[in-house]
Amino acid sequence: MCPFCGLGCDDLTIEEEPPSTLTVRSTDCPVAREGYSRTTAAEPPRVAGIPVPLEEAVEAAAAVLAAAQTPLVAGLGTDVDGARAALALAERLGAVVDHALSDGLYRNLAVLQRTGWIATTLAELRNRCDLLLVAGPDPAALHPRLFERWVAPAPALQTPPSREVVFLCGEPLDSTRAALSGLSVTVLAGDSARVGDAAASLAAALADPSRASGTASIAAGDIAALAERLAKARYAVVAWAAAAFDGTHADLTVERLVQLVRDINRHTRCAGLPLAGHDNVVGVNQVCTWRFGVPLRTSLAGGAPLHDPHRFAWARYAAVADAVIWVSAFRPEVPAFPAEQTVIALAPPGTAFVDEPAVFIPVGTPGIDHSAHVFRSDTVVALRARGLIDRGLPDGASVLKAIAAALPEEAPAC
Ligand code: SF4
């Protein structure tokens, strides 16, 4: 199973060319090809840029974290085991926790928290959906096999099976057009920055066709015709990838789409499909929620979890944190932090740093170096990815547990 985006494709053929080069044979998916191509040879951990044994790096990381007053445990690009270990360490430290990709996640979660939503699964999309409305930029840019795997196959639970796809305020990629070549596809390209306005116009036209108005460079007649098709669908799905929306208030766009789903349900069955899931952001958020009762962007400093999606966003909290432990097991990427900040980085070998971190511990990639559980975009399924090669790298969970074990003993409660 491929762990590199939230679709969880389980049909890949991957060949190893010794000593440890992986080549994806069965798909052109660029995200999978890039993910599996990152198999740089193992390298030793470093403390202040000097190679050291793993035990020494773990001790150094523990010493930094033990002295921290406002630690941040972030990045969190890791599997379910890694997330559990990271959150346990954060609880011990009284740290703030967040995921590198939580901006996209929060465009959806903010709406879920404010209004609730009607959402569906990838399986329901494939088996039941007869009208798919894709809102905004083509999600295949982030989830390349969405249409090939979940939309192009005929819906198994529709009689007779039929499906059409409408792109609203976005153009399908060439690969999407190819994947959908057997289906009816309508493109209302419009202005992608105004997809929320188009959703509002659709909602108005659903309530009263005479109120259909042109918006986002889409003609009133097209809005009216789409509203009519949505009302007559047997099972409509509205899909979007919030991470692809522009602007600082993209959650308001998501809110309009969620409201449109609600309005369509006055006429027929409809559900939303928010797409996310790179670097297991969905799974890490699930772990945080089941462990602390609240999602990411939470502080564990006060003895009880304090959730504040604004204050505890990692990029904001990094400005006041005195030590950062950044986990990025899926990608060799660690952001630049202020020079005076003490950074402990757990990332794949070959990671390039703007400034050498205080401690760098190379870790294996889930689904390449070790087996791993990651969550699918629709949050309902945790899938297991097999380990494929052995580069002699520790997994993130083991390193995080070792750091926690190396912290000084906590004083007994009075
Ligand atoms: S679409 Fe996503 S899960 Fe499927 S092969 Fe590509 S990266 Fe992997």
Boltz pocket constraint, residues with backbone or C-beta under 6 A from the ligand:
constraints:
  - pocket:
      binder: B
      contacts: [[A, 2], [A, 3], [A, 4], [A, 5], [A, 6], [A, 7], [A, 8], [A, 9], [A, 27], [A, 29], [A, 30], [A, 31], [A, 32], [A, 142], [A, 143], [A, 144], [A, 145], [A, 146]]
      max_distance: 6.0
